[in-house]
Amino acid sequence: MTRWRPVRLARAHDETPGSRTLVFDAPGWPGHLPGQHVDVRLTATDGYTARRSYSLAGAVGVELTVERIDDGEVSPYLTDQLRVGDQVEIRGPIGGWFVWRPAAAPVLLVSGGAGIVPMMAMIRARREAGVDTPFHLVHSLRSPDRLHYASELLRPDPGVRVSLLYTREAPGGHPRPPGRLTAADLDPPGAACFVCGPTDFVEAAADLLVGLGHDPGVIRTERFGPSGS
Ligand SMILES: Cc1cc2nc3c(=O)[nH]c(=O)nc-3n(C[C@H](O)[C@H](O)[C@H](O)COP(=O)(O)OP(=O)(O)OC[C@H]3O[C@@H](n4cnc5c(N)ncnc54)[C@H](O)[C@@H]3O)c2cc1C
């Protein structure tokens, strides 16, 4: 396991009303593959520590997007308390399976809520690599104000198709009525599949993909369940 590394918050902005993107100054960061995550460790003055996992959102550098869980221990601190210049520790990059490496095979990304974070890293890495691999992002979110990376995702990116599925409230004129992910929202077999989000979302999406005939061996999943020590 890699060592803990002190990093300082360099800049931050609200991503949605409930989430914040944090960019850390991480000297000596070795780089990472899109889809990998880091563990973040907080240490209180009395020595108590808490650690949680967060996906890397950028193609380069240490950028995280944290969704606030109101009764959570770590996420409200990261979204509401951490100030530019403050230090935390991170360990990583972690993960070797849920990663995208530039390849020709089409890619289907299926995310729910904050599960979009590693998908954004993959879309950014695709752009950075200058490849034309077809990507289709199918993203499930509660309502329009919950869209992470909105300006970037809504901007045309040749070869990247974005399908937004609203579960509670869709914007006026949206072609699909609000509702949960169904098989009709997904593509037929032929793509490398990445699925990320809350555990129940990931399980439902993976079942739908298998039901459509996708080979379970090409479906990579990442569950954003509780991750504390
Ligand atoms: C590999 C991996 C990558 C992750 N990447 C991200 C990321 O990019 N962005 C991000 O915001 N989160 C991510 N998570 C989730 C993150 O690690 C924490 O679990 C989350 O921030 C909650 O921590 P907390 O200390 O605030 O809540 P806790 O104090 O751990 O939990 C408080 C309450 O919320 C529930 N809870 C915990 N986690 C979640 C959750 N994810 N969804 C709903 N309820 C929850 C708990 O069961 C508990 O009831 C990732 C998790 C994993 C395993």
Ligand as a Chemical Component Dictionary entry (heavy atoms), coordinates in Angstrom:
data_LIG
# 
_chem_comp.id                   LIG 
_chem_comp.type                 NON-POLYMER 
_chem_comp.pdbx_formal_charge   0 
_chem_comp.three_letter_code    LIG 
# 
loop_
_chem_comp_atom.comp_id 
_chem_comp_atom.atom_id 
_chem_comp_atom.alt_atom_id 
_chem_comp_atom.type_symbol 
_chem_comp_atom.charge 
_chem_comp_atom.model_Cartn_x 
_chem_comp_atom.model_Cartn_y 
_chem_comp_atom.model_Cartn_z 
_chem_comp_atom.pdbx_ordinal 
LIG C1  C1  C 0 -13.981 3.548  -4.153 1  
LIG C2  C2  C 0 -14.900 4.652  -3.641 2  
LIG C3  C3  C 0 -14.896 5.886  -4.258 3  
LIG C4  C4  C 0 -15.728 6.908  -3.774 4  
LIG N1  N1  N 0 -15.720 8.104  -4.436 5  
LIG C5  C5  C 0 -16.537 9.093  -4.013 6  
LIG C6  C6  C 0 -16.577 10.346 -4.704 7  
LIG O1  O1  O 0 -15.880 10.564 -5.713 8  
LIG N2  N2  N 0 -17.396 11.308 -4.228 9  
LIG C7  C7  C 0 -18.175 11.109 -3.100 10 
LIG O2  O2  O 0 -18.899 12.034 -2.705 11 
LIG N3  N3  N 0 -18.176 9.920  -2.439 12 
LIG C8  C8  C 0 -17.357 8.931  -2.857 13 
LIG N4  N4  N 0 -17.328 7.736  -2.169 14 
LIG C9  C9  C 0 -18.087 7.632  -0.890 15 
LIG C10 C10 C 0 -17.207 8.171  0.259  16 
LIG O3  O3  O 0 -16.094 7.317  0.451  17 
LIG C11 C11 C 0 -17.938 8.253  1.612  18 
LIG O4  O4  O 0 -18.523 7.016  1.881  19 
LIG C12 C12 C 0 -18.969 9.360  1.642  20 
LIG O5  O5  O 0 -18.353 10.627 1.423  21 
LIG C13 C13 C 0 -19.681 9.401  3.014  22 
LIG O6  O6  O 0 -18.723 9.597  4.040  23 
LIG P1  P1  P 0 -19.155 10.346 5.378  24 
LIG O7  O7  O 0 -18.021 10.187 6.355  25 
LIG O8  O8  O 0 -19.631 11.718 5.097  26 
LIG O9  O9  O 0 -20.417 9.529  5.882  27 
LIG P2  P2  P 0 -20.404 8.375  7.022  28 
LIG O10 O10 O 0 -20.167 9.012  8.359  29 
LIG O11 O11 O 0 -19.465 7.292  6.591  30 
LIG O12 O12 O 0 -21.874 7.824  6.923  31 
LIG C14 C14 C 0 -23.012 8.590  7.390  32 
LIG C15 C15 C 0 -24.295 7.926  6.951  33 
LIG O13 O13 O 0 -24.412 8.002  5.526  34 
LIG C16 C16 C 0 -24.449 6.689  4.940  35 
LIG N5  N5  N 0 -23.558 6.739  3.760  36 
LIG C17 C17 C 0 -22.222 6.627  3.774  37 
LIG N6  N6  N 0 -21.744 6.752  2.518  38 
LIG C18 C18 C 0 -22.795 6.964  1.724  39 
LIG C19 C19 C 0 -22.952 7.176  0.350  40 
LIG N7  N7  N 0 -21.886 7.182  -0.511 41 
LIG N8  N8  N 0 -24.207 7.371  -0.131 42 
LIG C20 C20 C 0 -25.256 7.382  0.686  43 
LIG N9  N9  N 0 -25.184 7.173  2.025  44 
LIG C21 C21 C 0 -23.973 6.966  2.527  45 
LIG C22 C22 C 0 -23.909 5.768  6.027  46 
LIG O14 O14 O 0 -24.427 4.448  5.895  47 
LIG C23 C23 C 0 -24.364 6.446  7.283  48 
LIG O15 O15 O 0 -25.723 6.147  7.564  49 
LIG C24 C24 C 0 -16.541 6.692  -2.643 50 
LIG C25 C25 C 0 -16.539 5.428  -2.019 51 
LIG C26 C26 C 0 -15.732 4.430  -2.506 52 
LIG C27 C27 C 0 -15.754 3.082  -1.812 53 
# 
loop_
_chem_comp_bond.comp_id 
_chem_comp_bond.atom_id_1 
_chem_comp_bond.atom_id_2 
_chem_comp_bond.value_order 
_chem_comp_bond.pdbx_ordinal 
LIG C1  C2  SING 1  
LIG C2  C3  SING 2  
LIG C2  C26 DOUB 3  
LIG C3  C4  DOUB 4  
LIG C4  N1  SING 5  
LIG C4  C24 SING 6  
LIG N1  C5  DOUB 7  
LIG C5  C6  SING 8  
LIG C5  C8  SING 9  
LIG C6  O1  DOUB 10 
LIG C6  N2  SING 11 
LIG N2  C7  SING 12 
LIG C7  O2  DOUB 13 
LIG C7  N3  SING 14 
LIG N3  C8  DOUB 15 
LIG C8  N4  SING 16 
LIG N4  C9  SING 17 
LIG N4  C24 SING 18 
LIG C9  C10 SING 19 
LIG C10 O3  SING 20 
LIG C10 C11 SING 21 
LIG C11 O4  SING 22 
LIG C11 C12 SING 23 
LIG C12 O5  SING 24 
LIG C12 C13 SING 25 
LIG C13 O6  SING 26 
LIG O6  P1  SING 27 
LIG P1  O7  DOUB 28 
LIG P1  O8  SING 29 
LIG P1  O9  SING 30 
LIG O9  P2  SING 31 
LIG P2  O10 DOUB 32 
LIG P2  O11 SING 33 
LIG P2  O12 SING 34 
LIG O12 C14 SING 35 
LIG C14 C15 SING 36 
LIG C15 O13 SING 37 
LIG C15 C23 SING 38 
LIG O13 C16 SING 39 
LIG C16 N5  SING 40 
LIG C16 C22 SING 41 
LIG N5  C17 SING 42 
LIG N5  C21 SING 43 
LIG C17 N6  DOUB 44 
LIG N6  C18 SING 45 
LIG C18 C19 SING 46 
LIG C18 C21 DOUB 47 
LIG C19 N7  SING 48 
LIG C19 N8  DOUB 49 
LIG N8  C20 SING 50 
LIG C20 N9  DOUB 51 
LIG N9  C21 SING 52 
LIG C22 O14 SING 53 
LIG C22 C23 SING 54 
LIG C23 O15 SING 55 
LIG C24 C25 DOUB 56 
LIG C25 C26 SING 57 
LIG C26 C27 SING 58 
# 
